[in-house]
């Protein structure tokens, strides 16, 4: 094994050395999500290119849906070198099998265990994409909860003297009391007590909440009972009805505006950017970064408009699992792929392999030593006052820093074993970077980060997460077609349920339309997938025992 890795390493170095004598190799990438493009002459992008002999021009969704963008590529039959790979592109024959190349690229091949890589194999036995996130080494360094939660502004909690809020009823009771006492921001902007994002696929902010309220983690489109290993439909549970009835009551009290169900994603972000929205359910990555510029320019942190997550469940007896370790959420449904249009797949593999190198990882996430970060006498990375300002400078994020954020990275600790892979996960740097109202809130609750506001949970079982299967379903499958019908019904009916004058009558009509989609067949399909995952795990366990 060591010999093969040495040969692979030598081959990679020879390839890199040969190309470094030539001009920098340029690649292109498209990621089917919104993102910020950096400048073509970005400092760190050039520095990384000088060291590895290659760079990549990244593009993102702009003014179109993911499906429209991918369909356009498929129709044309021409693709960028890299793309966010998924079943639709695999079915279209747009991707190359990376496992046919990776013997020469040990950073890629050893990125996951053989058992983990097997989860990514497609019907033909090959692997076509590399997960970009959730792959960790060393101890858990998570301080940020990037996933879904009930978020609330710090000003609301401070006004109530930082109370313990753990149930839906307590959450909305606090919002009601605060809104009655403080109908506007200090700058005169009328408050919006509770917003709901319902635009297109982002409506998970509305539809999947019942699974969390019953104390389950984010398995996707189902609940899995860890004791019986049975798949459960969270759309029809007593908790689901109880939650949507609560939203119906809050709407009738004026806490929810009917226009929230019509807002586009951009309009939703515009409202959050005013600082007026007291609370919402959302995934942090979906709103946090998009509103920072407005928060800075509007001085909104001085009013206490920053958001923290609360460990909300349906009843106090239910333990929440809003946060599971990112290493437990390995999404096998998508990742970084190399397309058939790439004229240099070996070079593209080398580019990814090099981006996973420990020294390049430092450049991607920490920047340049002494300029962007400092090192103390114990080898601990830190940011001095000037560097702390630099890392948050919006202009420098485009002209100087280059994280290649949608390329694979190893999260957790750097290879030195003492530093987190990025400044925002370095405990001391994370704390220094937080606004005063967040620090004040954390101190009041006796925690030091967002994760501890919710609590830490490991994966509930080897099947987790089931969304790695459901995300891969396409309209070419029966289960995928059923899921599309279910989504259409929920998207149409849930706003009506919340706005209804007669909740019971509208709920019954919703359930009738939902059951007409034959959801049972969909959950039977999920049960088969769960059983296969359990059987595969048991088979691997038996093989390991036989070897021992």
C-alpha positions in Angstrom: 0.0 0.0 0.0 2.8 2.4 1.0 4.6 1.6 -2.3 1.6 2.3 -4.4 1.0 5.6 -2.7 4.6 6.6 -3.2 4.4 5.8 -6.9 1.2 7.7 -7.1 2.7 10.6 -5.3 5.8 10.6 -7.6 3.5 10.5 -10.7 1.5 13.4 -9.4 4.6 15.5 -8.7 6.0 14.7 -12.2 2.7 15.8 -13.7 2.7 18.9 -11.7 6.3 19.7 -12.3 5.9 19.2 -16.1 2.9 21.6 -16.2 4.4 24.2 -13.9 7.0 24.8 -16.5 4.2 25.7 -18.8 1.5 28.2 -18.3 -1.1 27.9 -15.6 -3.8 25.3 -16.5 -7.3 26.9 -16.3 -10.5 25.1 -15.5 -14.2 26.1 -15.3 -16.8 25.1 -12.8 -20.6 25.7 -12.3 -22.3 25.2 -9.0 -26.0 25.0 -9.0 -26.5 27.3 -6.0 -26.1 31.0 -5.4 -22.6 32.2 -4.6 -20.2 35.1 -4.8 -17.8 35.3 -7.7 -14.3 36.5 -6.9 -12.2 38.7 -9.2 -10.1 37.1 -11.9 -6.9 38.6 -10.4 -7.7 37.4 -6.9 -4.5 37.4 -4.8 -4.9 34.0 -3.1 -6.3 32.4 -6.3 -3.0 33.5 -8.0 -0.9 32.3 -5.1 -2.6 28.9 -5.1 -2.2 28.6 -8.9 1.5 29.4 -8.6 2.0 26.5 -6.2 -0.2 23.9 -7.9 0.0 25.0 -11.6 -3.8 25.5 -12.0 -6.8 27.6 -11.2 -10.5 27.5 -11.8 -13.1 30.0 -12.8 -16.2 29.4 -10.6 -19.8 30.4 -11.7 -23.0 30.2 -9.8 -26.8 30.3 -10.3 -27.9 33.7 -11.5 -31.5 34.5 -12.2 -32.5 30.9 -12.9 -33.5 27.7 -11.1 -31.2 24.8 -10.7 -33.3 22.6 -13.0 -33.3 25.2 -15.7 -29.6 25.6 -15.6 -28.9 21.9 -15.7 -31.5 21.3 -18.4 -29.7 23.9 -20.5 -26.4 22.2 -20.1 -27.9 18.8 -20.9 -29.7 20.0 -24.0 -26.5 21.6 -25.3 -24.4 18.6 -24.4 -21.6 20.9 -23.4 -20.5 21.4 -19.8 -17.8 23.2 -17.7 -14.9 21.1 -16.5 -16.4 20.8 -13.0 -20.1 20.8 -12.0 -22.3 19.9 -9.0 -22.9 16.3 -9.9 -26.2 14.6 -9.2 -28.5 11.9 -10.6 -29.9 14.0 -13.4 -26.4 14.6 -14.8 -25.4 11.0 -14.3 -28.5 9.8 -16.2 -27.6 12.2 -19.0 -24.2 10.7 -19.3 -22.5 14.0 -18.5 -20.0 12.8 -15.9 -16.8 10.8 -15.9 -16.2 8.0 -13.3 -13.6 9.4 -10.9 -12.8 6.0 -9.5 -11.2 5.1 -12.8 -8.6 7.8 -12.3 -8.0 8.2 -8.5 -5.2 5.6 -8.0 -2.8 8.4 -9.0 -4.5 10.9 -6.6 -4.2 9.7 -3.0 -5.7 12.8 -1.4 -8.9 12.0 -3.3 -8.9 8.2 -2.9 -8.2 8.5 0.8 -10.6 11.3 1.4 -13.2 8.8 2.5 -13.0 5.2 3.7 -13.8 2.4 1.3 -17.1 1.8 3.1 -18.0 5.5 2.7 -17.1 5.6 -0.9 -19.3 2.5 -1.6 -22.3 4.7 -0.6 -21.5 6.9 -3.6 -21.4 4.1 -6.2 -24.1 4.3 -8.9 -25.9 1.6 -10.7 -22.9 0.8 -13.0 -20.6 0.4 -10.0 -18.7 3.6 -10.5 -18.3 6.8 -8.4 -19.1 10.1 -10.1 -18.9 12.8 -7.5 -16.9 13.7 -4.4 -18.7 15.2 -1.3 -17.5 18.7 -0.6 -18.8 19.0 2.9 -19.1 17.0 6.1 -15.8 15.1 5.8 -13.8 15.7 9.0 -10.5 14.8 10.6 -9.5 15.2 14.2 -11.8 16.4 17.0 -15.1 18.1 16.4 -14.5 21.9 16.0 -18.0 22.9 15.1 -19.1 26.2 16.6 -21.6 27.2 14.0 -25.0 25.6 13.4 -25.4 25.8 9.7 -28.6 23.8 9.6 -32.2 24.4 10.3 -33.6 25.9 13.5 -36.1 28.2 15.0 -34.1 31.5 15.0 -34.8 34.5 17.1 -33.2 37.9 17.4 -31.0 38.6 20.5 -33.0 41.8 21.2 -36.1 39.7 21.9 -34.3 37.4 24.3 -32.6 40.3 26.1 -35.9 42.1 26.5 -37.2 39.0 28.3 -34.1 38.7 30.4 -32.9 35.6 28.4 -35.5 33.1 29.3 -35.4 29.3 28.7 -37.5 28.8 25.5 -37.8 25.1 24.5 -41.3 24.7 23.0 -43.3 26.1 20.1 -45.8 27.6 22.5 -43.2 29.4 24.5 -41.5 30.6 21.4 -44.6 32.3 19.9 -45.7 33.5 23.3 -42.4 35.4 23.6 -42.7 36.8 20.1 -46.3 38.0 20.9 -45.3 39.7 24.1 -42.3 41.4 22.5 -44.2 42.6 19.5 -47.0 44.1 21.7 -44.4 46.0 23.8 -42.1 46.8 20.8 -43.9 47.1 17.5 -41.0 48.8 15.8 -37.2 48.8 15.7 -35.5 51.8 17.3 -35.1 53.3 13.8 -38.9 53.2 13.3 -39.1 50.1 11.0 -42.2 48.1 11.9 -41.4 44.6 13.2 -42.3 41.5 11.3 -42.9 38.9 14.1 -42.5 35.7 12.1 -41.5 35.1 8.5 -41.8 31.9 6.5 -39.8 31.2 3.3 -41.9 29.2 0.8 -40.3 30.0 -2.5 -39.7 26.9 -4.8 -37.6 24.2 -3.3 -36.7 26.4 -0.3 -40.2 25.7 1.2 -38.6 23.1 3.4 -38.6 26.0 6.0 -42.3 25.3 6.2 -42.9 21.7 5.4 -40.2 19.7 7.3 -40.5 21.3 10.8 -42.6 18.5 12.4 -39.8 16.0 12.2 -37.6 18.3 14.4 -40.4 19.1 16.8 -40.8 15.4 17.6 -37.2 15.2 18.5 -35.8 13.7 15.3 -32.8 14.9 13.3 -32.9 15.9 9.6 -33.3 12.6 7.8 -35.0 14.5 4.9 -38.4 13.5 3.8 -39.1 11.1 6.6 -38.7 10.1 10.2 -36.8 7.0 11.2 -37.7 5.3 14.5 -34.2 4.3 15.9 -35.7 1.5 17.9 -38.0 -0.2 15.3 -36.1 1.0 12.2 -39.4 2.0 10.7 -39.8 4.9 8.3 -42.5 7.3 9.4 -44.3 10.0 7.5 -43.9 13.3 9.4 -46.5 15.1 7.3 -49.4 13.3 9.0 -48.3 13.0 12.6 -50.3 14.6 15.4 -47.4 17.0 15.8 -47.7 18.1 12.2 -51.3 19.0 12.6 -50.6 20.7 16.0 -47.8 22.8 14.5 -49.8 24.1 11.5 -52.7 24.8 13.7 -50.4 26.9 15.9 -49.3 28.8 12.8 -52.9 29.3 11.8 -53.6 30.8 15.3 -50.5 33.1 15.0 -51.7 34.2 11.6 -55.1 35.2 13.0 -53.3 37.1 15.7 -51.4 39.1 13.1 -48.1 37.5 13.8 -47.7 36.1 10.3 -48.4 38.2 7.2 -50.1 36.5 4.3 -47.6 38.0 1.8 -44.9 35.8 3.3 -46.3 32.9 1.3 -45.9 34.9 -1.9 -42.4 36.3 -1.3 -39.6 35.2 -3.5 -36.3 34.2 -1.9 -34.9 37.7 -2.7 -37.9 39.4 -1.2 -37.5 37.3 1.9 -33.8 38.2 2.2 -34.8 41.9 1.7 -37.1 41.7 4.7 -34.4 40.0 6.9 -31.9 42.7 5.7 -34.0 45.4 7.3 -33.6 43.8 10.8 -37.3 43.8 11.2 -37.9 40.0 11.3 -38.0 38.8 14.9 -37.9 35.1 14.1 -38.2 32.4 11.4 -37.3 28.7 10.7 -34.5 28.4 8.2 -31.1 26.9 7.6 -28.4 29.4 8.6 -26.4 29.1 5.4 -29.5 30.2 3.5 -29.8 33.6 5.1 -26.8 34.6 7.2 -24.2 35.4 4.6 -26.7 37.2 2.4 -27.7 39.8 5.0 -24.3 40.7 6.4 -23.7 43.7 4.1 -27.0 45.2 5.0 -26.5 44.6 8.7 -23.1 46.4 8.5 -24.4 49.4 6.5 -27.5 49.7 8.6 -25.8 49.4 11.9 -28.4 46.8 12.8 -26.3 44.9 15.3 -26.5 47.9 17.6 -30.2 47.2 17.9 -29.7 43.5 18.7 -30.9 42.1 15.4 -28.5 39.1 15.1 -30.1 35.7 15.2 -29.4 32.7 17.5 -31.1 29.2 17.4 -33.3 27.9 20.1 -33.8 24.2 20.9 -37.5 24.1 20.1 -39.7 20.9 20.3 -43.4 20.3 20.5 -43.3 19.6 24.3 -40.8 19.9 27.1 -40.4 16.1 27.4 -39.1 15.9 23.9 -35.3 16.1 23.5 -34.3 18.1 20.4 -31.9 16.9 17.7 -31.7 20.0 15.6 -27.9 19.7 15.4 -26.0 16.5 14.4 -22.3 16.5 13.8 -21.6 17.5 10.2 -19.4 14.3 9.8 -22.7 12.4 10.4 -24.4 14.1 7.5 -22.6 12.7 4.5 -24.8 13.5 1.6 -24.3 10.9 -1.1 -26.8 12.4 -3.5 -24.4 15.1 -4.9 -20.9 16.4 -4.9 -18.1 17.7 -7.1 -18.0 16.0 -10.5 -15.8 16.2 -13.6 -17.7 16.4 -16.8 -17.3 14.7 -20.2 -16.5 18.1 -21.7 -13.2 18.3 -19.6 -10.4 17.9 -22.1 -7.9 17.2 -19.3 -9.5 14.9 -16.6 -6.1 13.9 -15.2 -5.2 17.6 -14.7 -8.7 18.2 -13.2 -8.2 15.3 -10.7 -4.7 16.7 -9.9 -6.3 20.1 -9.2 -8.8 18.6 -6.7 -6.0 16.4 -5.2 -3.9 19.5 -4.6 -6.7 21.5 -3.1 -6.9 18.9 -0.4 -3.2 19.2 0.5 -2.7 20.5 4.0 -0.6 23.5 2.9 -3.1 24.5 0.2 -5.9 24.1 2.8 -4.2 26.8 4.9 -4.1 29.1 1.9 -7.7 28.5 1.1 -9.1 29.1 4.5 -6.5 31.0 6.5 -4.8 32.9 3.8 -1.2 34.0 3.8 0.9 33.7 7.0 1.7 37.1 8.7 -0.5 39.0 6.3 -3.9 37.2 6.9 -3.1 35.4 10.2 -0.4 35.0 12.8 1.1 32.1 14.8 1.8 32.3 18.5 4.7 30.6 20.4 2.6 27.4 20.8 1.8 27.1 17.1 -1.8 28.4 17.5 -3.1 30.4 14.6 -4.8 33.7 15.5 -5.9 37.0 13.9 -4.5 40.2 15.3 -6.7 43.3 15.2 -5.8 44.3 11.7 -6.2 40.7 10.4 -9.5 40.4 12.0 -10.7 43.5 10.1 -9.3 42.1 6.8 -11.1 38.7 7.1 -14.4 40.5 7.3 -13.8 43.0 4.6 -16.4 42.4 1.8 -14.1 43.8 -0.9 -11.2 41.6 0.2 -13.4 38.5 0.1 -13.6 39.1 -3.7 -10.2 40.4 -4.4 -7.9 38.7 -1.9 -9.4 35.5 -0.3 -10.1 32.4 -2.3 -11.6 29.4 -0.4 -12.8 27.5 -3.5 -15.8 26.9 -1.2 -17.6 24.3 -3.3 -14.5 22.1 -3.9 -13.9 19.3 -1.4 -12.2 20.2 1.9 -11.3 18.3 5.1 -13.1 19.9 8.0 -12.1 19.6 11.6 -8.5 20.0 12.4 -5.5 20.8 10.3 -2.8 18.2 9.9 -0.9 19.8 12.8 -3.7 18.6 15.2 -3.9 21.9 17.1 -5.6 24.3 14.7 -9.1 24.3 13.1 -9.2 24.1 9.4 -10.7 27.7 9.2 -10.6 30.8 11.4 -14.4 30.7 12.0 -14.0 27.3 13.7 -11.0 28.3 15.8 -12.6 28.8 19.2 -10.8 32.0 20.2 -11.2 33.5 16.7 -14.8 32.5 16.5 -15.6 34.3 19.8 -13.7 37.5 18.8 -15.6 37.6 15.4 -19.0 37.6 17.1 -21.0 40.8 17.5 -21.4 42.2 20.9 -25.1 41.2 21.1 -24.2 37.6 20.2 -21.5 37.5 22.9 -23.8 39.0 25.4 -26.5 36.4 24.6 -24.1 33.4 24.7 -22.8 34.6 28.1 -26.3 34.9 29.4 -27.0 31.3 28.5 -23.7 30.0 29.6 -22.5 28.8 26.2 -19.7 29.8 23.8 -21.1 29.1 20.4 -24.2 28.4 18.3 -24.0 24.7 18.5 -24.1 24.7 22.2 -27.3 26.7 22.1 -29.0 23.6 20.7 -26.8 20.7 22.0 -24.6 18.2 20.1 -25.9 14.9 18.7 -24.2 12.0 16.9 -25.7 10.3 14.0 -28.8 8.3 15.1 -27.8 5.2 13.1 -25.9 3.9 10.1 -28.8 4.8 7.7 -28.5 8.5 8.4 -29.2 10.7 6.6 -32.0 9.4 4.5 -32.0 12.6 2.4 -28.9 11.3 0.7 -31.3 8.9 -1.0 -34.3 11.1 -1.5 -32.2 13.9 -2.9 -31.1 11.5 -5.6 -34.6 10.6 -6.7 -35.6 11.8 -10.2 -38.8 11.9 -12.2 -37.6 8.8 -14.0 -38.4 6.7 -10.9 -41.8 5.9 -9.4 -40.8 7.2 -6.0 -39.5 10.4 -7.5 -42.8 11.0 -9.3 -44.7 10.4 -6.1 -42.4 12.7 -4.2 -43.0 15.5 -6.8 -46.8 15.1 -6.4 -46.5 15.2 -2.7 -44.4 18.3 -2.8 -46.8 20.0 -5.2 -49.7 19.3 -2.8 -47.8 20.5 0.3 -46.6 23.6 -1.5 -50.2 24.5 -2.5 -52.1 23.4 0.6 -49.9 24.3 3.6 -50.3 28.1 3.1 -54.0 27.6 2.7 -54.1 25.6 6.0 -52.3 28.4 7.8 -54.5 31.2 6.3 -57.8 29.2 6.7 -60.7 30.6 8.7 -61.8 27.0 9.4 -58.6 25.1 10.2 -60.2 21.6 10.7 -62.1 21.7 7.4 -59.1 22.9 5.4 -56.7 20.5 7.1 -59.0 17.6 6.2 -59.1 18.8 2.6 -55.3 19.0 2.6 -55.0 15.4 3.9 -57.4 14.2 1.3 -55.3 15.8 -1.5 -52.1 14.5 0.1 -53.3 10.9 0.5 -54.5 10.9 -3.2 -50.7 11.1 -4.1 -50.3 7.6 -2.7 -47.6 8.6 -0.2 -47.6 5.1 1.2 -45.8 3.8 -1.9 -43.1 6.4 -1.5 -42.5 5.5 2.2 -42.4 1.9 1.3 -39.6 2.7 -1.1 -37.7 4.6 1.6 -38.2 1.6 3.9 -36.5 -0.7 1.3 -33.6 1.7 1.1 -33.2 1.9 4.8 -33.3 -1.9 5.0 -30.6 -2.2 2.3 -28.4 0.3 4.2 -28.8 -1.8 7.4 -28.1 -5.1 5.6 -25.1 -3.6 3.9 -23.7 -2.4 7.3 -24.3 -5.8 8.8 -22.6 -7.5 5.8 -19.6 -5.2 6.2 -19.5 -6.0 9.9 -19.5 -9.8 9.2 -16.7 -9.4 6.6 -14.5 -7.5 9.2 -15.1 -10.2 11.8 -14.2 -12.9 9.3 -10.9 -11.0 8.5 -10.2 -10.9 12.2 
